[in-house]
Amino acid sequence: MPKSKRKSPGRPAPKLPVFPTPSLAPQVLEQAAQGWLQSTGGPTPAHRPTRTVADHRLAEALTETLQQLRAEIADLRSRLDRLESR
């Protein structure tokens, strides 16, 4: 019996996120969700406690990190475009 060929182990294809990353601020998304729940007659969840200083710092750090990542991605895209045009 001939042996079956095995596929060479390679990098798995990157998994796409189930939901796209929202580009709106979390507060806007939350308000929209609350409005949708109220319009459908769903129960409205209890209000979240106000943000603490640590939450605010974390949000600022995450925002800054996202801005840096977006800048790096834009730089990589432009470098790829230059390389492809050669």
Buried (B, 14 or more C-beta within 10 A) or exposed (E): EEEEEEEEEEEEEEEEEEEEEEEEEEEEEEEEEBEEEEEEEEEEEEEEEEEEEEEEEEEEEEEEEEEEEEEEEEEEEEEEEEEEEE
